[in-house]
């Protein structure tokens, strides 16, 4: 390799476990430079970073690296520490090793505000090669070289993070228009297929006339005719239903993209506040593993907006679990009116359904397909992702989908309880989430470092 090149990847081909192509004929080279790896949730950033770090192998292609490299993955084993404490320790170990090439996957995950400031203080001055996959604007603002990973391919972008955001917003509109166009092409393709099938049926009918000339038994001919008619009738109904569904879907999304709804109009109307608390904590204390996390906590929460903040390991998630009744306190009592509370765990782990967001919305709401499309568009949720099972989405995508689903419930929640809602979100998702929560009229109880 060229002496200035630290790492080179040639003709990489990478597939998911299910056989979907993530990368095809990917070529890249890294010198002593700082590059941010960015892209929407689920497009393969972590997979690519593991391959560049030598932790995984591509399905095809070559990765050459003759220099020392260190890799800090997104998921770390935690032993006797909080996730944030474990991450900071692993990052510090990598920094002190001083490799010529440092690769970090979501390094701010689980870090508190002090940890993020500490990371920025040395990351911006790193003198070797650096590749960072991140969604945090605080980190991405350090970079002027971006490798953008998209489902349509990969590209290089030079400029500031603000310029990259503007480029993403422009491309998002183009992507939605392409999606609607694909649906339209599917409809035209199905019409062509139907024409071909009608021609084939005419040929089969002609063949049956020829059979009549050979004098087959009437019973045999009648059985063949009935079977063919029944089979063709079932197939025709299936095709017609499929075409009708895709036609309606395509038209709905085309209409939905033309309507710019204010987010406040997409949120449900809430009943008058009756003054009752949705969550009550009375003189609550919690001790875990011999350590007192908190004591004498009193909280009567209605539609207020409360953030639970603090350093790593302070017990923020434990307090949330106690408030919801998922964890028994060491002392005191708790009451949670679950019928009026909507909950999203970290990575929306409590939303691992096989139903898609569109199916959940269609079953829970009374809106037309066009109105549902407008709802997705207003929340900036990709229409293609709304058709996939929730369990197949990335954690960040699932958090956003769960939030839209909660607001569409026949009896909407009056209080949302969110545990680290931005920890797995890409930067476009974080922006969309912030806009949505600002427009929300109900209460919030949120654990977050962001």
FITOR-989891 format. One record per residue (C-alpha): x negated, y negated, z. Coordinates in pm, whole numbers. Layout:
    east   north      up
       X       Y       Z
...
***
This chain:
    east   north      up
       0       0       0
     -95    -366     -37
    -290    -476     273
     -27    -744     345
     262    -496     337
     343    -336     672
     624    -111     551
     765     -12     214
    1082     185     138
    1133     324    -213
    1452     459    -374
    1625     535     -45
    1949     729     -63
    2144     761     259
    2475     939     321
    2702     949     624
    2778    1279     796
    3101    1287     598
    2919    1246     266
    2996     876     204
    2709     686      39
    2562     407     252
    2259     325      39
    2159     422    -313
    1819     349    -481
    1729     100    -205
    1384     -61    -231
    1234    -304      19
     897    -411     155
     809    -593     478
     509    -812     541
     414   -1001     857
     748   -1181     863
    1067   -1206    1069
    1377   -1063     903
    1730   -1036    1042
    1937    -738     934
    2299    -852     916
    2630    -724     790
    2982    -623     886
    3042    -352    1146
    3005       0    1009
    2804     -70     693
    2492     119     808
    2257    -133     970
    2167      93    1263
    2121     390    1030
    1883     193     809
    1688      62    1107
    1636     415    1244
    1505     527     906
    1265     231     884
    1150     308    1239
    1079     671    1149
    1344     799    1392
    1561     945    1113
    1509    1056     754
    1686     938     441
    1861    1192     219
    1622    1090     -56
    1341     841    -108
    1022     749      75
     933     521     370
     564     430     399
     426     265     713
      57     272     812
      77      32    1108
     189      68    1468
     562      17    1514
     801      12    1807
    1176      62    1797
    1439     -25    2059
    1770     139    1962
    2116       7    2033
    2210     289    2271
    1978     356    2563
    1979     615    2841
    2064     454    3175
    1924     606    3494
    1990     423    3819
    2022      87    3640
    2293    -116    3477
    2291    -106    3094
    2158    -462    3085
    1875    -386    3327
    1778     -77    3125
    1776    -278    2800
    1560    -557    2938
    1308    -305    3073
    1287    -128    2735
    1246    -458    2549
     972    -567    2787
     793    -236    2732
     806    -285    2354
     682    -644    2383
     384    -549    2599
     290    -267    2358
     239    -542    2094
     302    -327    1784
     231    -468    1439
     593    -402    1345
     878    -440    1594
    1230    -315    1512
    1521    -402    1741
    1882    -287    1710
    2129    -524    1883
    1872    -633    2143
    2117    -866    2325
    2366    -589    2393
    2447    -579    2767
    2202    -864    2843
    2323   -1142    3071
    2265   -1510    2987
    1924   -1514    3158
    1821   -1203    2963
    1921   -1361    2631
    1718   -1675    2711
    1419   -1457    2802
    1450   -1263    2475
    1468   -1582    2267
    1164   -1726    2443
     927   -1464    2302
    1113   -1335    1997
    1087   -1669    1817
     711   -1670    1867
     649   -1308    1764
     338   -1297    1547
     375    -956    1383
     637    -804    1158
     986    -821    1301
    1320    -669    1194
    1622    -737    1414
    1978    -615    1365
    2203    -853    1555
    2542   -1022    1557
    2452   -1294    1809
    2421   -1645    1668
    2177   -1732    1948
    1933   -1478    1800
    2017   -1516    1431
    1954   -1891    1449
    1584   -1804    1492
    1564   -1655    1141
    1539   -1792     789
    1508   -1456     612
    1809   -1222     608
    1861    -876     465
    2236    -850     414
    2388    -500     420
    2725    -468     248
    2940    -182     123
    2882    -310    -231
    2503    -301    -187
    2220    -487     -17
    2081    -831     -89
    1823   -1079      37
    1927   -1424     159
    1688   -1712     235
    1820   -2002     439
    1954   -2095     780
    2211   -1894     973
    2468   -2170     912
    2412   -2142     537
    2450   -1764     561
    2783   -1803     745
    2914   -2030     470
    2806   -1773     210
    2987   -1494     399
    3309   -1694     421
    3306   -1757      46
    3241   -1390     -29
    3515   -1278     212
    3777   -1448      -3
    3634   -1286    -315
    3640    -943    -147
    4010    -972     -59
    4094   -1074    -414
    3898    -776    -548
    4088    -544    -311
    4423    -666    -444
    4294    -625    -800
    4191    -264    -727
    4542    -189    -609
    4679    -338    -930
    4443    -124   -1139
    4551     185    -944
    4912     110   -1031
    4826      74   -1403
    4624     396   -1390
    4917     585   -1239
    5146     458   -1515
    4899     590   -1774
    4888     924   -1595
    5267     943   -1596
    5272     883   -1973
    5020    1164   -2025
    5222    1399   -1804
    5540    1325   -1999
    5359    1421   -2322
    5243    1745   -2162
    5596    1825   -2048
    5724    1777   -2407
    5458    2020   -2530
    5564    2274   -2266
    5925    2240   -2372
    5820    2306   -2731
    5638    2617   -2607
    5956    2742   -2440
    6141    2702   -2773
    5875    2922   -2931
    5937    3179   -2657
    6304    3179   -2747
    6202    3280   -3101
    6027    3584   -2955
    6351    3688   -2778
    6234    3715   -2415
    6492    3830   -2161
    6735    3560   -2055
    6659    3628   -1686
    6287    3584   -1743
    6333    3268   -1947
    6580    3126   -1693
    6339    3190   -1405
    6053    3021   -1591
    6272    2725   -1677
    6401    2679   -1321
    6051    2710   -1172
    5908    2461   -1419
    6191    2214   -1361
    6166    2239    -982
    5787    2212    -985
    5790    1916   -1223
    6067    1749   -1023
    5870    1773    -697
    5549    1648    -861
    5738    1361   -1027
    5889    1252    -695
    5548    1258    -525
    5392    1053    -806
    5679     807    -810
    5661     759    -434
    5286     710    -451
    5310     456    -732
    5592     273    -556
    5391     258    -231
    5077     128    -399
    5276    -118    -610
    5448    -256    -299
    5120    -266    -113
    4940    -447    -391
    5218    -702    -428
    5235    -750     -52
    4863    -821     -22
    4868   -1055    -320
    5150   -1253    -160
    4995   -1235     186
    4665   -1383      66
    4848   -1685     -74
    4996   -1774     265
    4774   -1955     514
    4950   -1893     846
    4831   -2073    1159
    4732   -1809    1411
    4977   -1951    1663
    5255   -1845    1424
    5133   -1483    1424
    5132   -1447    1803
    5447   -1318    1975
    5682   -1538    2173
    5647   -1476    2545
    5929   -1487    2800
    5946   -1765    3053
    5693   -1721    3331
    5890   -1575    3623
    5615   -1651    3871
    5531   -1288    3943
    5167   -1181    3942
    5061    -927    3680
    4754    -827    3884
    4715    -855    4262
    4400    -789    4463
    4439    -819    4840
    4125    -825    5055
    3952    -583    4816
    3598    -451    4869
    3392    -196    4678
    3078      -5    4772
    2913     224    4517
    2609     443    4574
    2557     277    4911
    2551     -76    4762
    2815    -337    4838
    2928    -485    4505
    3195    -723    4633
    3411    -774    4941
    3722    -958    5063
    3839   -1039    4709
    4188   -1193    4678
    4333   -1254    4333
    4691   -1309    4218
    4675   -1338    3840
    4968   -1448    3622
    4895   -1618    3289
    4575   -1786    3398
    4251   -1739    3207
    3982   -1585    3422
    3631   -1483    3316
    3435   -1235    3524
    3069   -1331    3485
    2745   -1247    3658
    2405   -1086    3611
    2355    -729    3495
    2442    -476    3763
    2657    -713    3971
    2972    -501    3934
    3179    -691    3677
    3322    -385    3501
    3381    -217    3836
    3590    -517    3947
    3792    -489    3627
    3849    -117    3686
    3965    -186    4041
    4202    -459    3920
    4364    -218    3672
    4391      63    3927
    4142     284    3739
    3899     275    4033
    4000     298    4398
    3856      19    4614
    3666      95    4933
    3904    -138    5117
    4210    -345    5037
    4500    -293    4799
    4567    -357    4431
    4883    -383    4220
    4890    -393    3838
    5208    -442    3631
    5090    -228    3341
    5404    -285    3133
    5304    -650    3101
    4929    -594    3054
    4738    -514    2734
    4399    -351    2783
    4100    -308    2553
    3802    -121    2699
    3446    -163    2578
    3435     -68    2211
    3813     -13    2233
    3743     341    2356
    4106     358    2473
    4223     301    2113
    4072     610    1949
    4389     693    1753
    4424     877    1423
    4686     626    1311
    4569     329    1105
    4630     -30    1209
    4881     -67     927
    5076     236    1050
    5070     108    1409
    5195    -233    1295
    5463     -84    1070
    5598     133    1353
    5585    -140    1618
    5704    -444    1425
    5993    -540    1198
    5791    -744     947
    5795    -672     576
    5477    -544     403
    5408    -900     279
    5440   -1034     634
    5206    -765     766
    4956    -853     494
    4985   -1219     592
    4925   -1120     955
    4602    -937     864
    4491   -1227     645
    4553   -1478     923
    4343   -1269    1163
    4073   -1225     897
    4102    -848     933
    3992    -667     613
    4289    -502     443
    4087    -196     342
    3992    -129     707
    4355    -161     815
    4430     157     617
    4170     371     796
    4236     570    1118
    4147     357    1421
    3917     635    1545
    3709     610    1226
    3640     236    1267
    3326     100    1428
    3373     -13    1793
    3378    -378    1688
    3635    -321    1414
    3849    -122    1656
    3844    -402    1916
    3985    -647    1663
    4241    -397    1536
    4356    -320    1892
    4407    -689    1961
    4628    -734    1655
    4821    -419    1750
    4881    -543    2106
    5028    -868    1981
    5263    -674    1752
    5413    -460    2030
    5794    -480    2062
    5736    -604    2418
    5412    -804    2388
    5173    -825    2684
    5166   -1137    2895
    4810   -1071    3012
    4518    -933    2810
    4236    -754    2993
    3922    -728    2781
    3590    -567    2878
    3297    -705    2678
    3510    -766    2365
    3221    -910    2162
    2954    -652    2248
    3002    -455    1924
    3144    -728    1700
    2968    -876    1399
    2941   -1256    1388
    3240   -1297    1158
    3443   -1081    1395
    3328   -1284    1696
    3437   -1606    1526
    3775   -1456    1433
    3821   -1322    1788
    3744   -1662    1941
    3994   -1836    1712
    4260   -1574    1796
    4213   -1602    2172
    4223   -1982    2161
    4563   -1958    1990
    4692   -1696    2237
    4955   -1831    2480
    4925   -1559    2744
    4678   -1489    3020
    4327   -1348    2994
    4103   -1150    3223
    3773   -1101    3046
    3435    -952    3134
    3169   -1093    2902
    2812   -1216    2871
    2905   -1417    2560
***
